[in-house]
Amino acid sequence: MSGIQYVTKETLELMKAELQRMKAVDRPAASKAIAEAREKGDLKENAEYDAAKEAQGILEAKIAAYEGSMANIRVLDEASIDTSKVSILTNVTLTNLNTKKQVTYKIVSEKEADLKAGKISSYFRR
C-alpha cells in the first residue's frame, strides 16, 4: 500500500496501540528468545537461534511497515463528511433487484474494511 490512507480517529488509536505493543512487548520478547537460544551452544548448528533471528527480522519488518503506513495516514472526522454523495465514511444501501433484499455498507479505508461488520473498502485498483 502506498499513498494516503484515510482512517477514523478510532482506527488510528488502534494502530498506535498495536505499534506500541510490537515495540514494547514483542521486540523485547524477540531479543530474549535470541539470548536464550544463543546460550544453548554453537550458533552454526543452532536451529532455535536461526528461528529466533528470523522471527526478529519479520517483527522488525512489520514494525517498519506499520510506521511507514502510519506516516501516510490522514484522520477523517465523520461530522465533516458530505453524505449527499458516495465517499469514504458514508453509508450506501444496495438493493438486489431479484429478491428486493437491501444491504447497507459503510465505505471505509482499506485498513478498516470488515465485511462482517458491514464495512467495505474505498480502495480501487486500476
C-alpha positions in Angstrom: 0.0 0.0 0.0 1.3 3.4 -0.9 -0.2 6.8 -0.9 -2.5 8.4 1.6 -4.8 6.3 3.8 -7.9 7.8 5.3 -8.9 6.4 8.7 -11.1 7.3 11.6 -9.6 8.5 14.9 -10.5 5.2 16.5 -8.6 3.2 13.9 -5.6 5.4 14.3 -5.7 4.8 18.0 -5.9 1.1 17.5 -2.9 1.2 15.1 -0.9 3.3 17.6 -1.7 0.7 20.3 -0.6 -2.2 18.0 2.6 -0.4 17.1 3.3 0.3 20.8 2.7 -3.4 21.7 5.0 -4.6 19.0 7.8 -2.2 20.2 7.2 -2.6 24.0 6.3 -6.3 24.2 7.1 -8.2 21.0 10.5 -6.6 20.4 11.9 -7.4 23.9 10.4 -10.9 23.7 12.2 -11.5 20.4 15.5 -10.3 21.9 15.0 -12.6 24.9 14.4 -15.5 22.6 17.6 -14.8 20.8 19.6 -14.5 24.0 18.1 -17.8 25.3 18.9 -19.6 22.0 22.4 -18.1 22.0 23.1 -19.7 25.4 22.4 -23.2 24.1 25.6 -23.6 22.3 27.2 -23.4 18.8 25.4 -20.8 16.7 26.3 -22.5 13.4 24.2 -25.6 14.3 21.6 -23.9 16.4 18.2 -24.0 14.6 16.5 -22.3 17.6 18.8 -19.3 17.3 18.2 -19.1 13.5 14.4 -19.3 14.0 14.6 -16.6 16.7 16.7 -14.3 14.5 14.3 -14.9 11.6 11.3 -14.0 13.8 13.0 -10.9 15.0 13.7 -9.9 11.3 10.0 -10.4 10.5 8.9 -8.4 13.5 11.3 -5.5 12.6 10.0 -5.5 9.0 6.4 -5.4 10.3 7.2 -2.5 12.6 8.8 -0.6 9.8 5.8 -1.3 7.5 3.4 -0.1 10.2 5.4 3.1 10.8 5.6 3.7 7.0 1.8 3.1 6.7 1.1 5.5 9.7 3.2 8.2 8.1 0.6 8.4 5.3 -2.5 8.4 7.4 -5.0 11.2 7.4 -7.7 11.2 10.1 -11.2 11.8 8.9 -13.9 13.4 11.0 -17.3 11.8 10.3 -19.1 15.0 11.1 -17.3 16.8 8.2 -18.2 14.3 5.5 -20.6 15.3 2.7 -23.2 12.4 2.8 -25.0 13.7 -0.3 -22.6 11.6 -2.4 -20.8 8.3 -2.1 -17.4 8.8 -0.5 -15.4 7.5 2.4 -17.3 7.2 5.7 -20.7 7.3 4.0 -23.4 4.6 4.2 -24.5 3.0 0.9 -27.6 0.8 0.5 -27.6 -1.8 -2.2 -30.8 -3.5 -3.4 -30.8 -6.9 -5.0 -33.3 -6.4 -7.9 -34.3 -10.1 -7.9 -35.0 -10.5 -4.2 -35.6 -6.9 -3.3 -33.3 -7.5 -0.3 -31.3 -4.5 0.8 -27.9 -4.4 2.4 -26.2 -1.3 3.8 -22.4 -0.9 3.9 -20.2 1.8 5.2 -17.4 2.9 2.9 -14.2 2.9 4.9 -10.4 2.8 4.3 -8.7 -0.4 3.3 -7.4 -0.7 6.9 -10.9 -0.6 8.4 -12.7 -2.9 5.9 -14.6 -5.7 7.6 -17.4 -7.3 5.5 -19.0 -9.0 8.5 -19.3 -5.6 10.2 -20.8 -4.0 7.1 -17.7 -2.0 6.2 -16.3 -2.2 2.7 -13.1 -0.6 1.4 -13.0 2.5 -0.7 -9.7 1.3 -2.2 -9.8 0.9 -6.0 -7.1 -0.6 -8.2 -6.8 0.2 -11.8 
